[in-house]
Every structure is written in C-alpha cells, then in structure tokens.
Amino acid sequence: MHPPKVARFDVTAGINIDTKGCPRPVQEYRVTPFGLYMSRPVVGRPNATWIESWLLPELGICVSNWCWRPGHERDQDYYLDIAEIVPGDPADGQVWRLTDLYLDVVVRTGRDARVIDVDEFVAAVAAGLLDRERAEYAMHRTHAVVDGLAAHGHDLDAWLTGFGITLTWGPTRQAANA
C-alpha cells in the first residue's frame, strides 16, 4: 500500500509535477476565484493522450476529463478525485498542492455516479497511512459529492452551479461534446 499521492501544480513555471515526481509541461493554467484549471498532454501512458483538470479546493475534489486513445475509451464523463487541495500563494510562485485521498467518483452524466477505489481507501486507513481526521474528511467529501450529484440528476455542471462554479474546458472537452 502506498502513502497518499501528492501532485504539485506550478502555475508560474508552467509545469505539473505528477504523483511520481515527474515534471510535465502544461499547455494552459487558468486561476479563478473557485479553483485552478490545467490542460496538458499525457506522457508515458499508453491508453491516454491528454488530461484537463479543475482543482476545486472548497469542495475537496479534482475534476478531470481524459482524452483516451482509440480502443481505450471509458464509459465516463468526469473522473473526480477526492483530495485535499491547497491553493497556491502568489507570494511563493503559485504552486498548488493536491493530496489524493484514495476515493474517486466516476460520473456518467444523467445516469449515475459511482464511488471507486474503496479497497485502496480501507487498506490505507488500516495501514495507518491516513489518520482519522483525513479519513473522515475523505468520507464526508465523498458522501457530499455523491449526494449533490444525485440531487441534480447526476449532472456535475448543475450541481456546481449551486456553488457559483462554472467549469470551462479547452479544445479536448469541447471536441468530446461536439
């Protein structure tokens, strides 16, 4: 079992330091009052070519849209990581930090939202890799996300609108919706 994965998003340098510690060039960062948008190519992953993500610290989620290679498509509209997200401070170069708390939610708009990786979460808690406070935070966030999505017909955009959040995507998501 691995400790929680940490990714850094260095807005000033234009890189994303992934959970393996590899710096990845970012095509676009966008800082908003509610979060951080990132768009970059995927390197070293045979099933995907591009990722767009929104880090939403107040909600404790990272919303991702993956661009899959032909033959590797997944039946999902959004992938949500439950996470602790610390926004970047302009005084120190705008480096955002995301700590993945194991639980994820797969959203299929208008159909369902499924919680996955519960086995990893339970193993991490049992191994002492997540303290009680972080484990409770992850559980509360996951329940709030699933409840909110269900109350809005499993429509992520409709749920986020209630928080004054409108996610805008780059060409990858726009092409998927065309």
Phi, psi and omega per residue, in radians:
M1 nan 2.380 -3.097
H2 -1.706 2.635 3.026
P3 -1.154 2.913 3.124
P4 -0.940 2.383 3.131
K5 -1.402 2.455 -3.126
V6 -2.137 2.316 3.049
A7 -2.124 2.582 3.091
R8 -2.112 2.516 -3.093
F9 -2.156 1.730 -3.069
D10 -1.621 1.670 -3.060
V11 -1.120 -0.766 -3.097
T12 -1.110 -0.771 -3.120
A13 -1.418 -0.250 -3.141
G14 1.245 0.593 3.109
I15 -2.287 2.753 3.012
N16 -2.071 2.075 3.082
I17 -1.608 1.868 -3.007
D18 -1.232 3.129 -3.047
T19 -1.189 -0.182 3.073
K20 -1.704 0.027 3.132
G21 1.518 0.154 -3.129
C22 -1.553 2.216 3.062
P23 -1.305 2.252 -3.139
R24 -2.090 2.237 3.103
P25 -1.126 2.405 -3.134
V26 -1.847 2.311 3.099
Q27 -1.303 -0.696 -3.103
E28 -2.592 2.316 2.911
Y29 -2.034 2.536 3.065
R30 -2.475 2.039 3.114
V31 -1.674 2.271 3.127
T32 -2.209 2.971 3.098
P33 -1.071 -0.418 -3.098
F34 -1.837 -0.153 -3.114
G35 3.060 -2.879 -3.099
L36 -2.271 2.257 3.047
Y37 -1.765 2.438 3.077
M38 -2.389 2.439 3.070
S39 -2.382 2.200 -3.127
R40 -2.724 2.778 3.033
P41 -1.228 2.678 3.054
V42 -1.688 2.249 -3.104
V43 -2.001 2.387 3.033
G44 1.313 0.333 3.107
R45 -2.185 1.933 -3.011
P46 -1.181 -0.267 -3.069
N47 -1.770 -0.097 -3.097
A48 -2.415 2.659 -3.126
T49 -2.020 -0.454 -3.025
W50 -2.623 2.647 3.029
I51 -2.409 2.410 2.990
E52 -2.116 2.341 -3.128
S53 -2.407 2.582 2.983
W54 -2.055 2.109 3.026
L55 -1.601 2.117 -3.097
L56 -2.094 1.546 -3.011
P57 -1.042 -0.711 -3.095
E58 -1.129 -0.487 -3.141
L59 -1.690 -0.170 3.130
G60 1.167 0.628 3.128
I61 -2.395 2.665 2.956
C62 -2.063 2.034 -3.125
V63 -1.652 2.144 -3.116
S64 -2.137 2.573 3.031
N65 -2.145 2.073 -3.132
W66 -1.753 2.503 3.003
C67 -1.821 1.940 -3.049
W68 -1.586 2.589 3.030
R69 -1.242 2.648 3.104
P70 -0.922 2.353 -3.123
G71 1.564 -0.136 -3.140
H72 -2.066 0.198 -3.099
E73 -1.021 2.615 3.105
R74 -2.113 2.587 3.128
D75 -1.434 1.314 3.122
Q76 -2.691 2.639 3.063
D77 -1.774 -0.647 3.121
Y78 -2.486 2.625 3.056
Y79 -2.103 2.121 -3.092
L80 -1.953 2.125 3.001
D81 -1.582 2.303 2.998
I82 -1.448 2.209 -2.969
A83 -2.701 2.798 2.885
E84 -1.634 2.209 -3.101
I85 -2.175 2.149 3.112
V86 -1.895 1.988 -3.137
P87 -1.099 2.677 3.090
G88 -1.300 2.623 3.117
D89 -1.826 2.169 3.132
P90 -0.952 -0.471 -3.131
A91 -1.194 -0.446 -3.113
D92 -2.010 0.425 3.017
G93 1.646 0.188 3.076
Q94 1.059 0.935 3.070
V95 -1.773 1.949 3.090
W96 -1.530 2.637 -3.113
R97 -2.263 2.273 3.109
L98 -2.091 2.171 3.029
T99 -1.916 1.992 -3.110
D100 -1.296 2.252 -3.097
L101 -1.825 0.527 2.977
Y102 1.340 -0.738 -3.073
L103 -1.359 2.460 3.140
D104 -2.349 2.742 3.100
V105 -2.233 2.200 3.073
V106 -1.745 2.157 -3.091
V107 -1.883 2.236 2.997
R108 -2.052 1.776 -2.981
T109 -0.880 2.241 3.109
G110 1.355 -0.086 -3.091
R111 -2.042 -1.008 -3.086
D112 -2.951 2.989 3.028
A113 -2.396 2.121 -3.087
R114 -1.985 2.324 3.040
V115 -1.466 2.266 3.122
I116 -2.209 2.960 3.122
D117 1.156 0.479 3.075
V118 -1.084 -0.638 3.122
D119 -1.053 -0.727 3.098
E120 -1.128 -0.742 3.131
F121 -1.061 -0.846 -3.122
V122 -1.096 -0.742 3.123
A123 -1.110 -0.696 3.136
A124 -1.147 -0.723 3.102
V125 -1.132 -0.808 -3.135
A126 -1.074 -0.597 -3.129
A127 -1.454 -0.044 3.134
G128 1.366 0.291 -3.141
L129 -1.416 -0.347 3.033
L130 -2.122 2.160 3.085
D131 -1.311 2.989 -3.072
R132 -0.997 -0.754 -3.103
E133 -1.081 -0.821 3.137
R134 -1.182 -0.673 3.129
A135 -1.123 -0.759 3.105
E136 -1.124 -0.743 3.103
Y137 -0.993 -0.828 -3.123
A138 -1.072 -0.758 3.133
M139 -1.140 -0.797 3.131
H140 -1.079 -0.762 3.123
R141 -1.072 -0.798 -3.114
T142 -1.056 -0.808 3.130
H143 -1.111 -0.732 3.137
A144 -1.093 -0.713 3.137
V145 -1.133 -0.889 -3.103
V146 -1.110 -0.755 3.106
D147 -1.084 -0.785 -3.137
G148 -1.101 -0.749 3.114
L149 -1.118 -0.776 -3.138
A150 -1.066 -0.708 -3.132
A151 -1.182 -0.273 -3.128
H152 -2.046 0.533 3.066
G153 1.133 0.523 -3.114
H154 1.009 0.680 3.125
D155 -1.997 1.832 -3.090
L156 -1.000 -0.813 -3.114
D157 -1.062 -0.733 3.133
A158 -1.112 -0.727 3.128
W159 -1.124 -0.820 -3.090
L160 -1.147 -0.522 3.115
T161 -0.989 -0.608 3.106
G162 -1.096 -0.328 3.094
F163 -1.759 0.089 -3.097
G164 1.321 0.419 -3.093
I165 -1.914 2.216 3.005
T166 -2.159 2.037 3.119
L167 -1.487 2.303 3.023
T168 -2.036 2.485 -3.033
W169 -2.048 2.864 3.084
G170 -1.517 -2.865 -3.068
P171 -1.041 -0.547 -3.104
T172 -1.065 -0.900 -3.116
R173 -1.231 -0.662 -3.139
Q174 -1.093 -0.687 3.119
A175 -1.158 -0.666 3.135
A176 -1.151 -0.520 -3.113
N177 -1.562 -0.103 -3.071
A178 -1.302 nan nan
